[in-house]
Amino acid sequence: MFTLTDTGLLVVTQKAQDVINLGRRHRWRFRIIPDFQGVIYRPIYSSTGDWLYMPMRDIDEAIIPKAAFRRHRAVVEAGFSVSQVVIGHEIKVAPEQTEVTVAPIPARTGQVDWLNVAEVAGKGLLIGMMGIAMVSISALTGALALVDPSYCIVLADYENPGSVIELIRWNSEVKNATAPFMG
């Protein structure tokens, strides 16, 4: 099956197309990632170099919205096997002069202040709080910033390497979503 993407035509497996159709029925915007297929074991850049994909780690769960887990569960409940979860980050050129204010560190309560996280992410800044930083500090010395995280799944497909499908990109989708369709 052929699907039109940003980079042209892409051959899509029937399983991947069925997952995309599942998302459409729920009014979710799933997207096929054509840059790689199958399980990954190390960070991988997209073909254009503007996205970095990494296997999900335990510490990543703190930054993932519940909507991503609900969408993942819906895919699994529909009968699709998932072999891996991948977290993607868009790479942006950071402004040369950023004004950063340091606030006192609040007492740890075990809960994430999502309003503060959304404000920081909306400004395009990445902080290394709770091990969220995905690239070494030397790579972020004023030149690059990781923004717009996305939650992707790799479909388990024994006939093909496994299509990669983005289930949610929460910075842009949270800003543009309306309450009834947030996932």
C-alpha positions in Angstrom: 0.0 0.0 0.0 1.3 3.5 -0.8 0.8 6.5 1.4 1.8 10.1 0.6 4.2 11.6 3.2 6.2 14.8 3.4 9.1 13.1 1.6 7.0 11.6 -1.2 5.4 8.1 -1.5 6.1 5.5 1.1 5.3 1.8 1.0 3.2 1.1 4.1 2.3 -2.4 5.5 -1.3 -3.3 6.0 -0.7 -3.4 9.8 0.6 0.1 9.8 -2.3 1.4 7.7 -4.7 -0.3 10.1 -3.1 1.4 13.0 -3.4 4.8 11.2 -7.1 4.0 10.5 -7.6 3.2 14.2 -6.2 6.6 15.1 -8.5 8.3 12.6 -11.6 6.5 14.1 -10.6 8.0 17.5 -9.8 11.4 15.9 -6.1 11.0 16.8 -3.4 12.1 14.4 -1.0 9.1 14.1 1.9 9.6 11.7 4.3 7.0 10.1 7.9 7.8 10.7 9.7 6.8 7.4 13.2 7.5 8.6 13.9 4.0 10.0 12.1 0.7 10.7 12.4 -2.0 13.3 13.8 -2.0 16.9 16.6 0.5 17.6 19.3 0.1 20.2 21.0 3.5 20.1 19.9 7.1 19.3 19.1 7.6 15.6 18.7 10.9 13.7 16.1 11.4 11.1 17.1 11.5 7.4 16.9 15.3 7.6 18.8 15.6 10.9 16.0 17.5 12.6 14.7 14.7 14.9 16.5 12.4 17.3 14.8 9.1 18.2 15.9 7.0 21.2 14.5 3.8 22.9 12.3 4.7 25.8 13.9 4.6 29.2 12.3 4.2 32.6 13.1 7.8 33.5 11.2 9.0 30.4 7.9 8.0 31.9 7.9 11.2 34.0 7.6 13.4 30.9 5.1 11.4 28.9 1.4 12.5 29.1 -1.3 9.9 30.0 -2.8 10.4 26.6 0.2 8.6 25.0 -0.4 5.6 27.3 -4.1 5.6 26.5 -3.4 5.6 22.7 -0.8 2.9 23.1 -3.3 0.7 25.1 -5.9 1.3 22.4 -3.5 0.0 19.7 -2.6 -3.1 21.8 -6.3 -3.8 22.6 -7.1 -3.6 18.9 -4.8 -6.6 18.4 -1.6 -5.1 17.3 1.7 -6.2 18.8 4.3 -3.5 19.7 7.9 -4.5 19.9 9.3 -1.2 21.2 8.5 2.3 22.4 10.6 5.1 20.9 10.8 8.7 22.2 11.5 11.3 19.5 12.7 14.9 20.0 12.8 17.6 17.5 16.2 19.4 17.3 16.0 23.2 17.1 18.7 25.8 16.9 18.7 27.6 20.2 18.8 31.4 20.2 22.2 32.8 20.9 21.1 34.8 23.9 18.5 33.2 26.1 17.3 34.8 29.3 17.2 32.1 31.9 16.0 32.8 35.4 16.8 30.4 38.2 14.0 29.7 40.6 14.5 28.1 44.0 14.1 24.3 43.9 10.8 23.3 45.5 10.6 20.4 48.0 10.2 17.1 46.2 6.7 15.9 46.4 6.9 13.0 43.9 4.6 14.7 41.5 5.4 16.5 38.3 4.4 20.2 38.0 2.9 19.8 34.4 2.1 23.5 34.2 5.8 24.4 34.8 6.9 21.7 32.3 4.5 23.0 29.7 5.7 26.6 30.2 9.4 25.6 29.9 8.7 23.4 26.8 6.7 26.1 25.2 9.7 28.4 25.4 11.7 25.8 23.6 14.1 25.2 26.5 15.2 21.8 27.6 16.2 21.3 31.2 18.1 18.4 32.6 15.6 17.9 35.5 15.0 14.3 36.4 17.4 13.1 33.7 15.2 14.3 30.8 18.2 15.7 28.8 18.7 13.3 26.0 22.0 14.6 24.6 25.3 15.4 26.2 25.8 18.9 27.6 28.6 19.4 25.1 26.1 19.0 22.2 23.8 21.6 23.8 26.4 24.4 24.4 24.1 27.1 23.1 23.7 25.6 19.6 20.9 23.0 19.9 17.9 22.3 22.0 15.5 19.3 22.0 11.9 20.2 21.9 8.5 18.8 20.9 8.9 15.2 22.2 6.9 12.5 20.6 5.8 9.0 21.6 6.3 6.4 18.9 5.7 2.6 18.7 7.5 0.0 16.6 5.0 -2.5 15.3 6.0 -6.2 15.7 5.9 -7.5 12.2 7.7 -10.8 11.4 7.5 -10.3 7.7 8.9 -6.7 7.7 11.3 -4.9 10.0 8.4 -3.1 11.8 6.9 0.2 11.0 7.4 3.2 13.3 4.3 5.1 14.1 4.1 8.4 16.1 1.1 8.2 18.4 1.4 11.7 19.9 3.6 14.8 19.8 2.6 16.5 23.0 4.1 20.0 22.9 2.3 21.0 19.6 -0.8 18.7 20.1 -1.4 19.9 23.7 -1.3 23.5 22.6 -3.7 22.9 19.7 -6.0 20.2 21.0 -9.5 20.8 22.3 -10.7 19.2 25.5 -13.0 16.4 24.2 -10.3 15.0 21.9 -7.2 15.1 24.1 -6.8 11.4 24.0 
